Amino acid sequence: MNYAFASSWYPFDQFPPDIWQALNVVQCQVQSAPALVGTMAIGVMSEAVQGIADVQIPQGPRCPTSTWVLGVVDSGGGKTPTLNMLRHGSVQAWEARRYQEHAVLLEQYEIDHQAWKLELDELSSDLRKAVRKKQDTSDAKQYLAAHMLAKPEKPRRLKLSYSDATVEALLHGMGEFWPNVALPIDEASIFFNGHMANGLPLLNQSWDGHTISIDRRSQDEPILIDQPRATLILGIQTAQLQKYFKRRGSEGRDLGTMARMLVCCPPDNQGYRNVSPIELDQRPLDVFHQRVQALLTQSVGEDGEPIAQKRLVEFSPEAAERFHNLREQIEWNIRPFGCMADVRDYAAKATRHVAKLAAIFEIFENDSDVIGLEMLERAINLIDWHIKEYQRLFALPPEIPQCEQDADLLLPWLYQFANHRGNRYLMRNDIRKHAPNSIRSKDRLMAALQVLCQRGQVGLWQLERISYVDMQPTWGYDPAALSVAIGCYRNRRGLAQ
């Protein structure tokens, strides 16, 4: 991971106005970095929208609006209070209310189910009696069949949040309880360095919206999840994320997991925060919480089941044209030496990130199923920042050409060799004879010397048939020293022969 320099200023103002006002309340109260507040907020809005809407990529697939976010912030940076302020009054409050409602429904279900079982026993007894007495059983069978069809259905338990679970437990919950889930984990070392890390390929499928099927020997039937929706809201300390990469290598990038995340790693602002008491108008945040709850409520049908038919968010003609231009721009940028050539994995997901975020903004702010140009531009500007942040953190340094590596190896050796010879001038053949073994071949040595010559660190000259190197190229020409160097070189050759 690379932390050499900070990314440009986070485009906080690119959030739609109502959302920005709410996030400003959080940022002013917690005093965490704007990038962390914005990134976490995108995750919370994804929780609210993912259960009710998909987005149609222009000339592409239909995909879920589920979004994954990752905040890399050290202890004291505000991960926990930021996430709590965004979720406590919205998702957590809504989930707690649904849990209470479920408890009431479950109690009534137990009563109805017990009564149904008693009736079942009586009807079964009537059928057995008719069989035993060899009487007509058609009426008994009819009554029993009708009763079986009237079996009370156990109310579905709505469980959205999973803070610590294995992949199997998460998928089991998605299949049995609720298909729209979130992993809000403010200390995500348990995610990256725990059991969940083994199931990243399956989680990747949920980001793409693919049906998940898992066969287990311990289960009679496979776990089958149609239209899985999973939002990840992760916060992790730098050292713990480095531990993951050290243990797993490039697995996260190779699997495409990191490319599916909107990542931020803001500079530590501890010691520079405004800790003076301030009066904040909480109404914008209350509106944000109410909007999240309203959208979550829309994901539940009248029968208490998750809605089967989701809204489809599409692009307006102007937005579709702009989206197409963005695709062309990214395709150009991933060419060799392009500005995204080192993050092609992220570039492959960039337009989908944009589409997901634009759809979330459009629904959250305007309750619209059509992405307009304004929301698309806002999404593009925010995702552009996250692309640069991903590039800063995870892009591999460019491979150094062999001639550059040889030049770096050769230069200190040349200084030592010149000091040993006692002369600023060195014969090229003498260098080749004594240079490090790896660069004694004529071609590699010449390539390295030419690099040093281009840098201005040595001079490379020819006198009649003798090629020589000047270790002090900025000094004036010294024919006497060159004559001594040539003479000594010839004497050594004569002695050697």
Helices and strands as residue ranges (DSSP letters): G 12-14, H 17-30, H 34-50, E 53-56, E 62-64, E 68-72, H 79-87, I 88-92, H 93-132, H 138-149, H 167-176, E 180-185, H 189-192, G 195-199, H 200-208, E 212-214, E 223-225, E 229-236, H 238-248, H 251-255, G 258-260, E 261-264, H 283-298, E 311-315, H 317-333, G 341-343, H 344-361, I 362-366, E 370-371, H 373-394, H 402-421, E 425-427, H 428-434, G 437-439, H 442-455, E 459-463, E 466-470, H 479-496
